[in-house]
Amino acid sequence: MRHQVSGRKLSRLSSHRWALYKNLVTDLLSKGKITTTEAKAKEIRGLVERMITLGKDGTLASRRRALAFSNDKKVIAKLFDEIGPGYNERAGGYTRLVKLGPRKGDNAAMAQIELV
């Protein structure tokens, strides 16, 4: 039974899965919206929310925590200079998930995740 077990494995090893999450979060923060499978979008939603919360905080410690997650310094600079301060009045819910329907090749449920 799966009692109290959260998260999806996505048929990957944990190191591969975390690398995937980091790449998707970095792409979303740099581009503003990405199209991926619904399961991957639902998994990175919470990670993006945490990163934006770090960007809103703006302290050196939060900047270092963000750099520990994503190695792209340009994206982290954008997060702390543009994205984070833009959400100061908002208490949460920084992302929107739009379902797009099945992918043509393998019928996987696709979704677009974007910053609100």
C-alpha positions in Angstrom: 0.0 0.0 0.0 1.2 3.5 -0.7 0.1 5.2 2.5 1.8 8.6 3.0 4.1 8.1 0.0 4.2 11.3 -2.1 5.7 12.0 -5.5 6.1 10.2 -8.8 9.0 8.1 -9.9 8.5 8.8 -13.6 10.4 5.5 -14.4 13.7 7.1 -13.6 16.4 6.7 -10.9 16.4 9.4 -8.2 19.4 11.2 -9.6 18.0 11.3 -13.1 14.6 12.4 -11.8 16.2 15.3 -9.8 18.2 16.4 -12.8 15.0 16.4 -14.8 13.2 18.5 -12.2 16.1 21.0 -12.0 16.2 21.4 -15.8 12.4 21.8 -16.0 12.3 24.4 -13.2 15.3 26.3 -14.7 13.6 26.4 -18.2 10.3 27.5 -16.7 11.9 30.4 -14.8 13.9 31.5 -17.8 11.1 31.2 -20.4 7.9 31.8 -18.4 6.1 28.8 -19.7 6.9 25.3 -20.9 5.0 22.4 -22.4 5.6 19.0 -20.9 3.7 15.9 -19.7 1.0 16.4 -17.1 2.8 14.3 -14.5 6.1 16.2 -14.9 4.2 19.5 -14.7 2.4 18.5 -11.5 5.7 17.4 -10.0 7.6 20.6 -10.7 4.8 22.9 -9.6 5.8 22.8 -5.9 9.5 23.2 -6.7 8.8 26.3 -8.7 6.6 27.7 -6.0 9.5 27.3 -3.5 12.0 28.9 -5.8 9.7 32.0 -6.3 9.3 32.2 -2.5 13.1 32.3 -2.2 13.2 35.0 -4.8 10.6 37.0 -2.9 12.7 36.7 0.3 15.8 38.1 -1.4 18.3 37.4 1.3 21.8 36.1 0.7 20.9 32.7 2.3 17.9 32.3 0.0 20.0 33.2 -3.0 22.5 30.5 -2.0 19.7 28.0 -1.5 18.4 28.8 -5.0 21.9 28.5 -6.5 22.2 25.1 -4.8 19.1 24.0 -6.7 19.8 25.6 -10.1 23.4 26.2 -11.4 22.3 28.8 -14.0 23.3 32.2 -12.5 21.4 34.2 -15.1 18.2 32.5 -14.2 18.8 33.0 -10.5 19.6 36.7 -11.1 16.3 37.0 -13.1 14.5 35.2 -10.3 15.7 37.6 -7.6 15.6 40.8 -9.7 12.4 40.4 -11.7 10.3 37.4 -10.9 10.4 37.4 -7.1 9.7 41.1 -6.5 6.8 40.9 -9.0 5.0 38.4 -6.7 5.4 40.4 -3.5 1.6 41.0 -3.1 0.7 37.4 -3.9 0.6 34.9 -1.1 1.1 31.8 -3.3 -0.2 30.2 -6.5 2.4 31.5 -8.8 1.9 28.9 -11.5 -0.9 27.9 -13.8 -1.3 24.4 -15.3 -3.3 24.2 -18.6 -4.1 20.7 -19.9 -3.5 20.4 -23.6 -4.7 16.9 -24.5 -2.8 13.8 -25.6 0.5 13.8 -27.4 0.3 12.5 -30.9 3.1 9.9 -30.7 2.4 8.0 -27.5 -0.9 9.5 -26.3 0.7 10.9 -23.2 -1.3 13.6 -21.4 0.3 17.0 -22.1 0.1 20.2 -20.1 1.5 23.7 -20.3 2.8 25.1 -17.0 3.3 28.9 -16.9 4.0 31.7 -14.4 0.8 33.6 -13.5 
